[in-house]
Amino acid sequence: MAEKERLKLVVLYDRNRNEYSISAHNQSADEAQRFVEQWNPQLISGCSLILVDQSRRHSAVHGRDCRACRETVARSAHLEPQPKYIRRKE
């Protein structure tokens, strides 16, 4: 039996403002990597996309509305000082 694939959460982090938003969640590793490759060239200086492992599928439809995403980032992203969450419109 194949090991269950880990899901990824894509976080947009603005180091200049110490803020983050959720760009995508419940992504396979390949989906998340394609997302990063597509959007990285368009980011402004000081911003980056960070991939974070999800321990389980999140039930919220959109990452911007997902409390589990925010908890995962707080616990697993290793950003110091803890950044402020910003809800962005899609």
C-alpha positions as CSV (number, residue, x, y, z in Angstrom):
1,M,0.0,0.0,0.0
2,A,1.4,3.4,-1.0
3,E,2.0,6.0,1.7
4,K,-0.7,8.7,1.9
5,E,0.5,11.8,0.1
6,R,1.0,14.9,2.3
7,L,-1.0,17.9,1.5
8,K,0.5,21.3,1.2
9,L,-0.5,24.8,2.2
10,V,0.8,27.8,0.2
11,V,1.4,30.9,2.2
12,L,2.2,34.3,0.8
13,Y,4.6,36.0,3.3
14,D,5.4,39.7,3.2
15,R,8.6,40.1,5.3
16,N,8.5,43.9,4.9
17,R,5.1,44.1,6.8
18,N,5.5,40.8,8.7
19,E,2.1,39.7,7.3
20,Y,0.9,36.6,5.6
21,S,-2.1,35.3,3.8
22,I,-3.2,31.9,2.6
23,S,-2.8,31.5,-1.2
24,A,-3.9,27.8,-1.5
25,H,-4.6,24.8,0.7
26,N,-5.3,21.1,0.3
27,Q,-2.8,21.0,-2.6
28,S,-0.7,17.9,-3.6
29,A,3.0,18.5,-3.6
30,D,3.0,18.8,-7.4
31,E,0.1,21.3,-7.4
32,A,1.7,23.4,-4.8
33,Q,5.0,23.5,-6.7
34,R,3.3,24.5,-9.9
35,F,1.5,27.3,-8.0
36,V,4.8,28.6,-6.6
37,E,6.5,28.4,-10.1
38,Q,3.6,30.3,-11.7
39,W,3.4,33.1,-9.1
40,N,7.0,33.5,-7.8
41,P,8.1,35.7,-10.8
42,Q,5.3,38.1,-10.1
43,L,6.0,38.8,-6.5
44,I,7.3,42.1,-5.3
45,S,10.6,42.4,-3.4
46,G,10.2,41.2,0.2
47,C,7.4,38.7,-0.6
48,S,7.7,35.0,-0.9
49,L,5.6,31.9,-1.2
50,I,6.2,29.3,1.5
51,L,5.0,25.7,1.4
52,V,3.8,24.2,4.7
53,D,2.8,20.6,5.3
54,Q,-0.8,20.0,6.3
55,S,-1.4,17.1,8.7
56,R,-5.0,16.6,7.3
57,R,-7.4,17.9,4.6
58,H,-8.9,21.2,5.7
59,S,-12.7,21.4,5.4
60,A,-13.0,25.1,4.4
61,V,-13.6,25.7,0.7
62,H,-11.2,28.7,0.5
63,G,-7.9,29.0,2.3
64,R,-8.6,32.6,3.2
65,D,-11.5,31.4,5.4
66,C,-9.7,28.4,6.9
67,R,-8.9,28.6,10.6
68,A,-7.0,25.3,10.4
69,C,-4.6,27.0,7.9
70,R,-3.9,29.8,10.3
71,E,-3.3,27.4,13.1
72,T,-1.0,25.3,10.9
73,V,1.0,28.4,9.9
74,A,1.3,29.5,13.6
75,R,2.6,26.0,14.6
76,S,4.7,25.0,11.6
77,A,5.9,28.0,9.5
78,H,8.8,28.9,11.9
79,L,8.4,32.7,11.2
80,E,9.7,35.0,13.9
81,P,8.3,37.2,15.1
82,Q,4.8,35.7,14.5
83,P,3.4,37.5,11.5
84,K,-0.1,39.0,11.3
85,Y,-2.7,37.2,9.2
86,I,-4.3,39.2,6.4
87,R,-7.4,38.0,4.7
88,R,-7.0,38.7,0.9
89,K,-9.8,38.6,-1.6
90,E,-9.5,36.0,-4.4
